[in-house]
Amino acid sequence: MQAEDEKTEGRSQLIDQGSKLFATACYESGIDVSNAWPVSDEELKRSAYSDRYDEETDWL
């Protein structure tokens, strides 16, 4: 069980590091982090479709 706990802890640390890198990149680029994070899964999906098809996706 200890090995699984260590894997979980390691993953949590990687997620935290990734979040900090993202926040740092936004800060250094002058991007407001509160506007950069998607509010919901639905917003994330709409954004992905919009990026993919270069248009707003009102049909979702």
DRENKE-605381 format. One record per residue (C-alpha): x, y, z; chain; residue in three letters; residue number from 1. Coordinates in Angstrom, 3 decimals, decimal comma, padded with zeros to 6 digits. Last residue first. Example, Ala and Ser with C-alpha at 12.3 -4.5 7.8 and 13.67 -1.06 7.14 Angstrom:
<rs>
013,670; -001,060; 007,140; A; Ser; 2
012,300; -004,500; 007,800; A; Ala; 1
</rs>
This chain:
<rs>
-023,222; 022,857; -028,466; A; Leu; 60
-024,745; 024,664; -031,477; A; Trp; 59
-023,459; 028,081; -030,441; A; Asp; 58
-019,913; 027,063; -031,324; A; Thr; 57
-017,912; 030,177; -032,062; A; Glu; 56
-015,525; 029,703; -034,942; A; Glu; 55
-011,960; 028,719; -035,670; A; Asp; 54
-012,837; 024,993; -035,940; A; Tyr; 53
-010,345; 023,551; -033,463; A; Arg; 52
-009,993; 026,601; -031,233; A; Asp; 51
-013,763; 027,010; -031,037; A; Ser; 50
-014,243; 023,311; -030,369; A; Tyr; 49
-011,683; 023,425; -027,541; A; Ala; 48
-013,225; 026,593; -026,102; A; Ser; 47
-016,683; 025,067; -026,120; A; Arg; 46
-015,391; 021,963; -024,322; A; Lys; 45
-013,556; 024,042; -021,688; A; Leu; 44
-016,659; 026,160; -021,139; A; Glu; 43
-018,749; 023,007; -020,627; A; Glu; 42
-016,171; 021,570; -018,233; A; Asp; 41
-016,582; 024,684; -016,146; A; Ser; 40
-015,026; 028,042; -015,334; A; Val; 39
-012,063; 027,606; -017,639; A; Pro; 38
-008,854; 029,094; -016,228; A; Trp; 37
-007,372; 031,968; -018,232; A; Ala; 36
-009,612; 034,728; -016,910; A; Asn; 35
-008,541; 034,236; -013,286; A; Ser; 34
-004,942; 033,934; -014,504; A; Val; 33
-004,945; 037,498; -015,884; A; Asp; 32
-002,430; 037,293; -018,718; A; Ile; 31
000,579; 039,617; -018,661; A; Gly; 30
002,876; 037,064; -020,258; A; Ser; 29
005,015; 036,695; -017,129; A; Glu; 28
001,900; 036,237; -015,007; A; Tyr; 27
000,390; 033,702; -017,399; A; Cys; 26
003,627; 031,714; -017,526; A; Ala; 25
003,872; 031,785; -013,727; A; Thr; 24
000,280; 030,571; -013,341; A; Ala; 23
000,892; 027,743; -015,817; A; Phe; 22
004,126; 026,738; -014,088; A; Leu; 21
002,349; 026,771; -010,709; A; Lys; 20
-000,434; 024,564; -012,038; A; Ser; 19
002,086; 022,144; -013,506; A; Gly; 18
004,001; 021,955; -010,228; A; Gln; 17
000,782; 021,252; -008,315; A; Asp; 16
-000,156; 018,497; -010,754; A; Ile; 15
003,327; 017,002; -010,443; A; Leu; 14
003,074; 017,074; -006,632; A; Gln; 13
-000,274; 015,313; -006,734; A; Ser; 12
001,167; 012,651; -009,021; A; Arg; 11
004,046; 012,027; -006,626; A; Gly; 10
001,659; 011,768; -003,674; A; Glu; 9
-000,448; 009,221; -005,547; A; Thr; 8
002,624; 007,204; -006,481; A; Lys; 7
003,864; 007,320; -002,864; A; Glu; 6
000,476; 006,148; -001,599; A; Asp; 5
000,526; 003,302; -004,110; A; Glu; 4
004,008; 002,247; -002,923; A; Ala; 3
002,849; 002,370; 000,711; A; Gln; 2
000,000; 000,000; 000,000; A; Met; 1
</rs>
